[in-house]
């Protein structure tokens, strides 16, 4: 079978990137390429066709044609890219050019270019790590720094080690080509573009863009007015950028009303966001016919890259972006609205000048623009990494160990994600993927949803019910009373907005659930009720968010994870002691009932169901406390942080250590007996940590309490339940914190005593080092340092000593950190005052030439 060849002259006609065809082809021949080109140059259309022709030429005669994969970050961009290339090729979609997105696939036996999303490509890699039958992979818009794209770069670099003939290409308009080129060992092609004229104007709103609830309604009204007025003045199509689907729908509503008020009935105002059906998304990005009305397309960031909207000459930019942020204290990750980056603002403005001269109007001030971050923050630094962690484990690199990523994941976030996978029983104790984990990783949606679907169908044995429930809690639907069961009833009846979209997704998920049930040879059970199934299925997605009411008449619930949140006023769920929570939102005031968060979606469940499904979180522990001079113990049965029951128990010898450690955490370090030696050692260590940092230990109160078992653990373990903390050797405990081999320099860097010219050694007081930037103090009789001009310095010369110069009776005479200045000035005043008071001691006129001594004049004369 002969592979299809693209007519590059036809496809590249009018595209600036086609002028670099020879350079791009040479880079492809090296096996890896990084291509940077401004928006509108045609790289998304031309490069896949060129790469497919290169692959066809390199494929041996008689071999099956190989496919070129084009990864686009969004489904609408995938479909648009495939549709555009197929149209230029003059072939039907699904022929030589096809696409695959979640829930939709259009490819054929003769497909040689397949567009797909990063998520689909990741799962294809897991099922076929060698990518057999694939000749090239093109990752477009990698500058967006999504977790999926970052992982793909790392995984494909490994695939190329096994298959050096595989061509890998990374493309972007704003990419830091040097970093990515080094990562892939790739050739770089920078494609210049003759820029069409672009004017950028600022039209800030008189009201704030953001308020306590997010994007302010006054600002949205300003954007809507601006879009309608500017489009009417220009007569061209307009593209409006907003951070999220809710803001898009609100501005569409406002703009339609504004256009009607002005009599602008000829303009068509269309939304564009990920919740819309595919046909509505495709309609918004398709070119309009000459007789069609001009359009205002109101979009989220999905129109920022990849998509060229034909006829567009005007952009209105709100300058906002929605990014993932993690609330570690409440174990919540959510989307927050923030200022977009300057790079994103430039990308958005460039949409207006892709095909000709254009205008970009920023609905904010030039000062706001200057304050924006320069570039987008890599998603891996702030996202919930649970989904990524499972894919990495399935790839054979748990926690990303050994995988070269452009930005390594934060250790704490990855540790939480790995713990979550173990809780969900998707990985074992060694972070290896379980059989359930492998099946979950293969599904093209989130880990928690997939786990709820696959485990839920075995639990409920009703594929339709499971599909409906997972589609409801994963589809971003709203229930004002937070009741998932009520939401399901509204969706089934059609009263709930988005019911048609939910119904399509529910059927797709039900088919997957039915396949899972058939594969296990289980038979479906009877139809389950919402009340019986919704809680169990929701809990299977997130067992750590199983929650128990904190009081009989309370709206507040304690989660197994330890966080707290409140149900909305009037929620029917408040009658349930136990609930399974799906969605939580940070909030303050009465709505949060003092918890700092509001439950937005949950389902009732029984105590028995909670104990069963939360089994991996169940623990029975002995809790020892020091109370009223005695060690007291109770045995606790907990579901995570939720106390199920407790009973007193007799203390054992091994209970003493934890009890005393807990007591110290509450009472503080003052409960210990601090000898002079202990205080002195702690102060010396404080100075070394302040000046040198790690590995010298932090010995502040908070640090020592946080690490109490590291330095006092062995001593605490030896105490009996009837012992006292006074028996502890605090100095010995602190010495356990000394870093080795650096500890051998302790006396050199922070000596206990300082030699002075009289021949004596004087104790150094480091106590001030415990209070911020204090200096070591040497209190010494003035006569013992005659002639000393250079102030001694400690910690390798970093810290000068502060001298407290004393009288013969050891009363303070002067404090100085500069002895030379003291001898040349204030000393004469001290001499005049003191030589009559202490005539037996030397007070020479010239302290530089005098002999330093600790003795009287008579003793010196002997």
Buried (B, 14 or more C-beta within 10 A) or exposed (E): EEBBBBEBEEBBEEBBBBBBBEBBBEBBEEBBBBBBBBBBBBBBBBBBBBBBBBBBEBBEEEEEBBBBBBBBBBBBBBBBBBBBBBBBBEBEBBBBBBBBBBEEEBBEEBBBBBBBBBBBBBBBBBEEBEBEEBBBBBBBBBBBBBBBBBBBBBBBBBBBEEBEEBBBBBBBBBBBBEEBBEBBEBBBBEBEBEBBEBEBEBBBBEEEBBEEEBBBBEBBBBBBBBBBBBBBEBEBBBBBBBBBBBBBBBBBBBBBEBBEEEEBEEBBBBBBBEBBEEEBBBBBBEEBEEEEEBBBBBBBBBBBBBBBBEBBBBBBBBBBBBBBBBBEEBBBBBEBBBBBBBBBBBBBBBBBBBBBEBBBBBBBBEEBBEEBBEBBBBBBBBBBBBBBBBBBBBBBBBBBEEBBBBBBBBEEBBBBBBBBBBBBBBBEEEBEBBEBBBBBBBBBBBBBBBBBBBBBBBBBBBBBBBBBBBBBBBBEBEBEBBBBBBBBEBBBEEEBBBBEBBBEBBEBBBEBBBEBBEEEEEEBEEEBEBEBBBBBBBBBBBBBBBBBBBEEEBBBBBBBBEBBBBBBEEBEBBEBBBBBBBBBBBBEEEBBBEBBBBBBBBBBBBEEBBBBBBEEBBEEEBBBBBEEEEBBBBEBBBBBBBEBEEEEBEBEEEBBBBBBBBBBEEBEBEBBEEEEBBBBBBBBBBBBBBBBEEBBBBBBEEEBBEBBBEBBBEBBBEBEBEBEBEEBBBBBBBBBBBBEEBEEBBEEBBBBEBEBBBEBEBBBBBBBBBEEEBBBBBBBBBBBBBBBBEBBEBBEEEBBBBBBBBBBEEEEBBEBEBBEEBBEEBBEEBBEEBBEEBEEBBBBEEBEEBEBBBBBEEEEEE
